[in-house]
Amino acid sequence: MKFKVIIPARYASTRLPGKPLLAIAGQPMIAHVHAIAKNAGATEVIVATDDPRIATAVAAFGGKVCVTATTHRSGSERLAEVVTQMGYDDSAIIVNLQGDEPLMPPQLLQQVAQLLATHPEAEMATLSTPILNAADLLNSNIVKVVSSKAGYALYFSRAPIPWDRDHLQLTPAANGVTLHAEKIDFTQHHYQRHLGIYAYRSGFLRRYRETVACDLEQLESLEQLRLLYHGGRIAIACAVTPPGPGVDTEADLSHVRRIFNHE
């Protein structure tokens, strides 16, 4: 099946400035991400950036760049500008691959594109993977998702969802409350971690940029909640293979470098 990949890449990362250009195994991170998209069989791969340094680096390894505005509030808005600039047909399937995912398996790009193609009533498609320990369940940087029997996302949250009434407890503490998770059976896979990989149709991206933000989206700082709030559908499936680690911090970067160097 045919799909295109757009890779949003920002220079001004709060925790790790210049992240897409940081070297991994002798190449900038963005080059590794671009190679993943090509290996997945995308018919076109475009790096969307508002920074000339990133544009220059992508051009140096032969990649295609779309220079976008600096005023976008989200990655989806940046993608919407790209599909408009490129004049893509409304039915074109676009996979959003973040520029800080140098170990994302190409199979997951194929899977999320196929998921959207087989769910014509969905505006978006995305993937999840089981949460297998309490530390990840309680980590607010790990986004949780619950889905319906039919395979559509019901809600995304930074909090543990669904709430296990018998094994999750909030107890008073000096600075507020403390959350405890005890004796949770993770083998049942009730808890799913959302992976930040999406597929959209071009027409939806064009419409979405005009959609009004909602309180849920702002409270959780999760853009995908806007679509659910307005009654849209997000198809979701369990990833066919675990993703590699992304890069958000200096420690993440060191970890990924060790993986590339087979340490």
N, C-alpha and C positions, 0 to 999 in steps of 0.2 A: 504494500500500500504506500501511497505517496504522502509525505509530510515535509514541512520545512521546520528548521530550528532557528529560533532567535535567542541570542545569548545577551541578556542585559549585563553591562559591565560598568560599574561606577568606580571612580578613583577615590572619591571622598568617603571612604569607609570610616566610621567613628572609631572602631576598635583596631583596625589594621589598614591605615591609609595606603593607597596605591596597591591594594591587594591583587588586582588582576595582573600586575606587572612583576610581582615577586617571583623570583627564580625557583623553579623546581626541576631538578635533574638537568640543569643547563638551559632551560627554556622558561619563558614567562608562563605563569599559571594559565592565562587565557589561551595559550597555544595548546595546552593539554586538553582543556575543555572543548576547544574547537575540534580537535582530533576525535574526541568522543562522538560528537555530533556527526562528523563525516563517517565514522565507523558504523554508526547506527543506520546508515543508508538514507539520510536526509537528502532530498533533492536540491535543497539550498540551505546554506548556513550563513547567518548574518550576525555579526556582533553589533549590538546597539549601545552606543556610548555617547556621553556628552563631553568627553575629555580628549583633547588632541593627542595626548601622550599615549593613550590606549589605542586610538585610531592609527597612530604611526606604527605601534608595535604589531598590530594585527596586519596592517599592510605589508610589513616586513616579512611575515611568514606566508604571505599570499592569501590571507583571509579577506572576506568581504565585510565592509564596515558601513553602517548607517549612522550618521551623526544626528543626534536628537537634541531636543531642547533641554535646558538645565532646570526647568520648572516643574517637571513631572513629580507627582506625589507618590507614585507607585510604579512597580515594574510593569503592571498591566497597561498603564497609561503610556509608558515608553514603547511597549509593543504595539499599541494602537497607532502611534505615530509611524512606526516602521511599516506596518501593513498598508497604511495610507500612502506613504512615500513610494512604496514598491508597487502599489496598484494591484494587490492580490485580489483574486476572486473571493467573494464572500464565503464560499464553501471550502476554501483552502484550510487545511489543518496545520496549526502552528503549535510547536512544542516549545515551551519556555524552559530553557536550561540555564540555571544560574552560573555566573562566571566564576564562582568560588567552589565548584564541584569537580575537581580534576580526577576524581575516582568514581564518578557515576557510571555504572555499567550501561553500555549501549543498549542492552536488551530492555532496559526500563524506558528508554525513549520510544522504542518500538511498541512496547506494551501500552503506554499511556496514549499514544496516537491511535493504536488499534481500538482501545477502549472507547475513545470518543467516536471513532468511525462506526462502531457497532451500537452506539447509543445516540441516535439522531435527535432524541428529545432532550438530551443534556446540553447545556451551554458550555460546560467544562468537564474535564476528566482529570483525575489525579490518583495517587497511589498511597498505600500505607504499608506498614510492617509491624509485626507484633512487638509489644513492650514486654520484656521478660524479667524486669526487676523493679523493686520499689524505688530505687534512686532515680531511674528514668521516669517513672510514673509521677514522682513528686517534683521533678525538674520543670520549672516554668518555661525554660527555653526549648523544651521538647513539646511540640504541639500534639495534642490528642484529638482523635476523631471518633465519632460513633456513626454507624451507617445503618440503613434499612435492609430488610430482607431482600429487597429488589436491587440492592447494590448502589444506593444513592446516599450521599453524606447527609446526616441529620444535623450535626453541629460539630464545630471545631472549638477547642479551648486550650488554654495553657494550664488549666486546672485538671485534676484527675477526673475523667469522665469515661464510662459511667461511674457514679458514686456507689461504692460498695458499702452499704449502710453498716454491715456487721464488722468490717475489717478496716475501714478508714475512719479516723477519729480526729476531731479538732479539740485541743485542750488549751486552757488559758496559759499564757506565758507573760513574762515581765514586759515584753515589747509587743504584746498582742496575743496571737494564738500560735500554736504549733500543730502541724499536721503529722499524723502518724499512720503508717501503713503496716499492718501486722497480719501474717498468715493468709496473704492473698494468694490464690491459686492462679499463677500466670500461665499454666499449661492450657487453660481454656481459651486463651487469646481474646478475652473480653476487651483488653486494652490494646488500642492500635495507635501507633505513632504515625503522624502525617508526614509524608515526604514532600519537600517543596519542589515538586516537578508537576507541570500542568500541560494540558493540551487544550487549545481553543480553536474555534473557527474564526476566520478573519472578520466576518460580518459581526460576530458577537463582540470582538474587541473594539470595533468602531462604535458600536452602540454603548458598550460598557463605560467608556470614558465620559459619557454624558450622565451616567447614573449617580444619584446623590449618595454620599457616604452616610452610614448609619451609626447609631450609638454603639451597637455591639462591636462593630468593626474597630471603632476607636478605643473602646474599653479594653478589648483583648489584644489590640494591635495586630489584627489578622484580617487582611484585605478580603479573603474569600468569604467572610461572613456577610459582606455586602450583597453578594448574589443570593445567598440563602434568605436574607432578610426581605429581599424584593421578590421572593417566590421562585427563583431559578433552581435548576437542578445541576448537581455535580456528581457525575458517575465516579465511583471509587472501587478499586480492587486491591487485593494484597499483592505486593510486588513479587515477581517471579524469582528474584534473586536479591539478596541484601545489598543495599547501596554502600559504597565506600564512604569514609568520613569527608565532610566538607571542611572549609577553612574559614573560621570566624575570628580566631585569635592567633597570637604568636605561637602558643603551645600547639594549636591545631596545625599550623604551618610546619612546625618541627616534626610532628607526627607523620604528616603526609610525606615530607621529604625522606624520612626514614623508610617509609613503605616503598617509595620510588627507588631508593638506594638498596632495597632488599636487606635492611638492617634488622 
